[in-house]
Amino acid sequence: MEEQNRLTDRIERKVSLARERDTRVIITRTSDTHRVLDIVRSADKAIRILRNGLLIRFTTPEVLPLLEDYQKAVEGLNRIAARICEKAGVRSRPPKGMENREDGADAEEKSKKK
C-alpha cells in the first residue's frame, strides 16, 4: 500500500511539473537521449546562474566564452541530429532560431552554390 502511495505521489508530481509554463515533456526512447537530457538539465541550471550573476559574481570574459562554446556544441548537435533524421527518414525540426545547417550553410546558400 505504501509503495502504491509513493508511486501515485510521484505521478502526481510529474503531472504537476508538466503543467508548468516552462516545462517540456519528452519521451525518451534511447539511453542516448537520457544522457543528453542529463547534460542539458545541469547546463540549464548553470547557465541561468551565470547569466543572473553576470557583472555581480562573474565577469563577462569569464562567462561569454563558456556560453559561446555551449552554443557551438548545441549547433553541432543540431546538425548531427538533422543528418541522423535524414538517414532514418524522420522529419527534423530545428529549434526556434536555428536552421538545420551543414558546414554553416543553410539550404538557400547551398542551392546558390550549385
N, C-alpha and C positions, 0 to 999 in steps of 0.2 A: 504494500500500500504506500509506504513511504517513497519507494522508488518511483511509483506511478505519479505521486505528487511532485517529485523533483522533475520528472520528465514534463509534466504539464506546466510547471513554473518556467522551465527552460523554453518551452514552445511559446508560451505567452510573452516571455521577454523578447524572443526573436521577432514575434509578430509586432510587438510594440516598437522595437527598433526599426523594423521595416516601414513603419508608418511615418517615421521622422522625415522631415523635408530633405535633408542632405544624404539620405541613405539610398544605396542601390543594392538590390538583391541579385546575387549572381549564383547560378547553379554551376558548380564545378564538376566537370566530368573526368578530369585527369589530375594526377598529383602535380603535374607541371603548373597547372592553374593555381593550385593551393600554394605552391611555393611563391609564385609571382604575387599573389594576393597578400601573403605574409610580408613580403618585402615592401609592397606598396602601402600596407597599413602602417608599418613602422615609419616609412618615409613621410607619409601624410602627416602624422603627428609631429615629426621632427621639423618638417618644412613650415608648419604652422608656428611652431615655437621660434624658429629662426626669423621668420617674417615679422612676427609680433615683437621680437626682441631686437630687430634691426635698429641701429643707432642708439639703443639703450644698453643691451648686453653684448651685442655683436656689431662689428664694423662691416661696412659694405664689402671691402676687399676680402674679408673672411667668408662672407655668405654668398656673394654673387657667383664666384667660380663653382661652388658646390651646386647651386641652383641651375647654372648653365650646364654642368656635367649631367645632372639629373634629367634635364630637358633633352639633351642629346641622346641619353640612354632610352628615354621614352620614345623619341622619334625613331631610333633604331629598332626598338621592339615593335613599333607600329609597322615599319617597313617589312620586317621579317614575318610578322603575323599576316600581312597582306599577301606575301608570297606563299605562305602555308595555305591560306584560304583559297588562293587562286589554284594551287595544285590540287586541293581537295574538292574544288567546285563549290565552295561555301562563299556566300556573299560577305564581303568585308566592308564594314562601315568604319571609317577612321573617326577618331574623337573630334568633337567640335573644334574648329580652328586648325585642324591638322589634315593634311592630304595623305593619301597612300602614295608615297613617293619612292622612287628608286634612284639612288645616287643624286638626290636633291632636285630631280626634275619631275614636275608633275606631267600628267598626260598631255596637256596642251603643248608644253615645251617639247616633249618627245615627238609629237606629231609634226612640229615645225622643223625638227632636225631631219626628218625623213625626206 
